[in-house]
Amino acid sequence: MYSRVTAMKKKSLAVVIVSNGPGELATWVRPVVDELNKRNESIGNNNKVDFTLRLVLVPCPNATGKEFDVANSWNKFELITKSKSFWKLLLRPYSFANWPKKGIVIFLGGDQFWSILLAKRLGYLNITYAEWISRWPQLTNKIAAMNLKVKELLPKRYKNKCEIIGDLMADIKLNSEISLIKKESHHIALLPGSKKAKLSVGIPFFLEIADHISKKNKNINFIIPIAPTTNKSEYLLFQSEKNPIAKYYSSRIKTIQETKDSNFDYVIETSKNTKIYLIKKHPCYEILKECDLAITTVGANTAELAAITLPMLVVLPTQHLHMMNAWDGIFGVLGKISFINRFLTFLVKSIYFKKKKFYAWPNIKAKKMIVPEHIGNISPIKIAREVLFLIKNKNHLKRIKDNLLKERGGEGATEKLAYIILDSIRKLY
């Protein structure tokens, strides 16, 4: 249910970070924790504050279930609790650990209300990082806003709680001086997802896209950054007959082997002789930044790609919604019942997809289409044709890149949030 780092010095105050999915952990939680520790160490022993770091994972439909293992591997937290233990933590926090009398709960992913609930239960202050909107300004102590729009949406009496810090995603650090991949060829990143429900569709669908592209243009290399919550064995599983969706596609994996290229870990060769290079390092923004284009499913990865201004083509094939037995959670259970499966499919297609205007993070933020999205009954060959068009027409890719740059939030958010946390800790002493 939880993990502790042993032999930790007893601290007088707790900093508790609330988060949920793999994207938030990689691009919000880890950079903020690193910056917080860095800033605290740099101010000298006389001004250095004493605190313990804890991570609380909260229930979220977009989580993969492997977030605990990823965060635990960093060795940065004294305590980590799994999302399934959240309600028990609320009811009986002392069954997990001793909690200092004073502390701060920081929202960095999930539902903002969970962090507020936990803060009230522990009697701690609450800081909310608000990317789009602060939903409970009357209950939080401090709002760290991504931009002015967030502050403008607040009722006048709560604006004094808000400080604009910028976009945490904009602080992704890249080494732009060293080229890691050969520029004679085009490079396309494939991001089929990290959850079982997405991978079951994404792997056969994306393999076929790659085969169609490779057939028309041999000067294109494909790269898949493996999400930290998945592994190469799942790629074999979801392209096999064990995945009922795979039968709708002809592309298969012939081999997965280790590669001698130091930038990559494995190379896939498809049944149609297309090579796709896999990279386990996460995040791998330096390599992604050098790609011409990414083909991705919806999710937090669209925000990460936008942060490094990588042009993307976002796809969400809806023709397999009836295969809900491949979904996670309650939908997977209910999807096994035939009439409920048909009813849920009808609801999603007729209400959700018609009501929701945009799916990619940069489009949602801009409130207009700045990266192309294809949602619906789409085919791999259709996507392949558009990719080939974009690769051939550099002006289109440059326009997408320029628009992503315009919509990106200000830099320096990680450092500013670290200072807000440290200042709040000092006030608690």
N, C-alpha and C positions, 0 to 999 in steps of 0.2 A: 504493500500500500504506500510505502514511503521509503525514502533513503536518507541516510545521514552521512556526512563526511566526518570520520572519526578524529579524535584527538584535537578538536577545535577548542581554542581558548574561549572561555566563557565571556560573552559580550553583554553589554548593558542595555542594548536597544536592538530591535528587529526591523529590518527592511524586507518587506514581503512583496514579491512581484507576482501578480496574477496574469496568466497568459493561457493560450489555448493551442494553436496549430503550429505546424512546422515553419511556415513563413514568418509568423510573428516571433517565434523563438530565434530564428536565424538573423532576422533583419531588425528586430526591436530589442528583444531581451538581451542577447549576448553583447551587442555593441554598447548598450546602456550599462550593463554590469561591468564590462571592461573599462569603460570611461569613468564610471563611478569609483572603481578601485584605483585607477590611474590618478585621478584628481585628488583622491584622499591621500594617496602616498606622496604626492608632489608638494603638499602644503606643509610638510615638516611635522615632527613629533609633537611640537607644542600645540599645533592647531588641528592635528589629526583627530578625527572622530571615531568612536568605537561602536561598531555595529556588526550584526550577523545577517547574512543574506539567506533568504528562504524563497522557494518557488512553489506556488500553488497553481496546478493545472486545473482548469475548470471545464465543465461539460460543454461540448461544442460539436455540432454536426459536421464541421469541416476538419476535425482532428482525425489523425490516423490511428491513434492508439499506441504509437511508438515514441511519442514526444518525451515520455519519462526517461527512456533509455538514452535518447539523444542528449537531453539536458544533464543527465547523471554522468555521462561520459566527459563533460566539461570540467568536473570537479571544482565547481565554483560556488556551490550552495551547501549550507549546513543541513538543510532539510528540503526535500522535494516530495510533494504529495500528488498522487495520481488523480485524474479527473473523476474517476469513479468513487473516490474517497471524499469528494468535496462536501457532500451533505453531512457525512460523519464528522468531518473537520469542523463544520459550523456548529454541530450539536455538542461535540466533545473534543475541543481543540487540544486539551491537555492529555488526551490519549495518544497523541502523536509526538508531543514535545512539551517542554516547559517554555512558556511564552513570557518574555520580559513585560513589565508593566507598561512600557512606552514603546511605540513603534509607528511605522508608516506602511500603508498598503498602497502599492502603485499598480494602476491598471495599464497593462501592455498587451491586451488581446483578449478576445472573448466577448462576453456581455458586461458592460460597465457596471450593471447592478450587482454582479457577483462580487466585484471588488469592494463595493460599498457595503454589502451585507457582511463580508468578512471583516472589514474595518470596524463596523459597528459592534460586531460580536467580540472582537478582541479589544475594543476600546482604543483603536489606533486612528491616526490621521489618515486621510485618503487623498492621493494625487491621481488625477485622471489624465492620461494622454489622449486628447480628442482629435482624431484624424478628420472626421466630418462634422460631428455634433457632440456636445456634452449633454447627455440625456437626463442626468440627475444633478443639475448644478446646485440645487438647494441642499443636497446631502453630501456633497464632496467638499473638501477643504481648499484644494488648489486644482486649477485646470491648466494644463500645458497644451496649448492649441497649435495645430499645424499651420494655420494661416488666419488672416483677418476675418475670413468668412465665418469661421467657427465662433469667434468672439461676437460678431454682429448678430448671430442667431440667439445669443444669450439674452434673457430678460435683463433690463438695465440694472436691477439691484444685485445681479450676480457678476457683472462684468469685472468688478474689482478683484475677483478670484482668479481671473484669467490672464495668463501671460503667453504671448505668441512666441514660440520657440523655433518653428520651422518644421521641416519634413524629416523624420528619422530615416526614411528611405534614401534621402538625398545625401546622407553621410556615408554611403557605401564607398569604401576606399578601393581605388584601383591603381595598379601600376601601369601607367600608359607608356612608359619608356621602353618596355621590353615586349617584343612581339613573340607570342608563344605558339602561333600556328602559321603555316605557310600561306602567304597572301596571294600566290599565283592562282590559287583555287578559291571558289566561293565556299563559304561555310554556313550551314543552316543548323540551328539548334532545335531539337525536338523535345518538347516537354509534355508527355502524355498524362502527367498527374502523379500523385503519390498514394492515393487511397485505392482500396480494392475496387470500389464502384467505378472509379475513373479509369484505372488500369485495365479493367476487363474489357472496356470499349477502346481505350486509348492505344493499347499496345498493338492489337491487330489493325486498327484504323491507321495509326501512324506508320507502321511497317509498310503498309500498302501505299501510302503517300510517298514514302521514300523510294519505293521501287518504281513508281510511275515517274517521279522526277529523274531518277538515275537513268531510266531508259531513254529519256530525251536529252539529258545533259550529264555527261560523264565527268564534268569539271566541277562537280558539287560534292563536298564532303559533309557528312552528317555527324552531329554530336548530340549525345544524350547525357545531361548531368543527372546522375542517379540521385533521387531524393534520399536524405539520410534515413527516412522511415521505410525504405524499400531496398531490394537487392536484386542481383542478376537472376536469381532462381525464379523470382516472380515474373520476370520477362519471359522465361521459358514456359512457365505455367500458363500465363494468360494468352499465349499464342498457340497453345495446344488444344487438343480435343476436350480437355477437361474444362475449358471455358466455352460455354454454349454460344457465345457471340463470335468466336473465332471462325466458325463454319461459314460466316457470311463474307469472309475475305480469303483471298488465295495466298497472300504472302505468309511465309513461315521463316523461322530462324533455323538456319542449317547448322551453324556453329556459334559458340561464344568462347573466345580464347583470350588469354592474357596477351597484351601487346607490348612490344619493346619501346614504343613511343613513351617517353617519360611524362608527357602531359596527360596521358590517358591510361586507364587500367585494363579495359577489355575492348575487344572488337567483335561486333556481331557481323556475321555474313548471312544474308538472307538466302532463301531458296532461289532467288533471281539474281544472286551475286552482288547485291548492294552491300556496301560496308558502312557500318554505323559504329562510331567510337563512343565508349562509355567512360565517364569520369566520376569517380567516387568522392573526390574532394568537394566539400560543401562549406561555404559557398565557393563557386568557381567563376566569379564575376570577371576576372582578368581574361579568361578564355571566351566567355560569353560576349564580352564587350567587343571582341574582334570578329564576331560572326556578322554576316550580312543581314540575317533575318532569323526570327524564331517562329516556330509553329507551336502553339500552346493551347491547352485547354483552359477553361476559366479557373480563377482562384487567385490566391495571394501571389502566385508566380507572375501574374500580369503586372502587379505593383513592383516587383523586383526588377522585371525587365524594363519597365517604364523608368525606374530610378537610374538605370545605366543607359537610358535612351536607346535601347535596342529595338528597332522596328519589329513588330510582331503581327502575326495573323492568328486570330483567336477562333477556335473551332469548338462547337458543342453539338455532336451528332445526336439528334433526339429520336432516331428511328429504333433505338434499342431500349426505350423506356419500359417496354413491356417485360424486359428481362429483369424485373425487380428482385428476383431471387439472387441476383449478383450484387445487390445494393447492401450497404452496411446498416446496422441498427434495426429499428422497428420496421422500416420500409422493407428490409430484406425478409423479415419474419412474415409481415402481412402480404408481401409480394408472392409468397408461395401459395396463397389462397387465390384461386383463379378469378373469381368475381371481384374480389377486392383489388387484385392486380389491375384488372381492366378499369375499375373505377378510379384508382389512383393515377393511372396513366392518363385518363380523360381529364382529371382535375389539373394535372401538371401542364398538359398541352393546351387546354382550353382557357385556363385562368392564369397560371403563373407566367408562362412564356409570352402570353399576349399582353399581360400587365407590365412586365419588366421591360424597360426600354433598352438599357445597356447592361453588359455583363463584364466587360473588361474594366479593370480599375482605372486606367487613364481616361476611358470614355465616360465612366461614372463621374469622375472628378471634373472633367471638362464640360459635362452635360451635352456632349456632341461626339460624333464619330471621328476620332483622330487615328485610331488603329482599326483595320477592317475586322469585323466579326461575322462569322457564319454560324447561325443557330438554326437547327431544323434537320430535315431529312437530306443530309448532304453526303456526297460521295468523295472518296479519296482522290479520284481522278479530277474532280472539279477543283479541289484544293490544290492539287499538284499543278494544274494549269495556271492558277492565279499566282502561285509561287514562282513559276517559270517566267511569268510576265513581270513580276516585281523584280526578280533578279536581273532581268534584261533591261529594265527601265530604272536606272539609278535615281532619276529625279523623283520618282514616287517614293522610294525608300528615304531619300533625303528630306522630303516633305514630312513624312511620318516622324522621322528623327527630330526635326526642328520643332514640330508640334509637341512632342513628348518633352523636349527641353523647356518649352514655354510653360507647360503645365506643372512641372516639377516644383515642389516646395523649396523654400530656402534652406541652405546648408547650415550646419552648426547646431542642429537640434539636439544631438546626443550630448554634446558638451553642456548646453544650456540646461537640459533636463538633469544632468548629473549635479550641476551647481544648485538647482532647485531642491534636489533631494538632500544634498549636504547641508544647505541652509536650513531646511526643515528639521534635520537631525539636531543641529546646534541649538535650535530654539526649544527642542524638547528636553535638553539637559538642564 
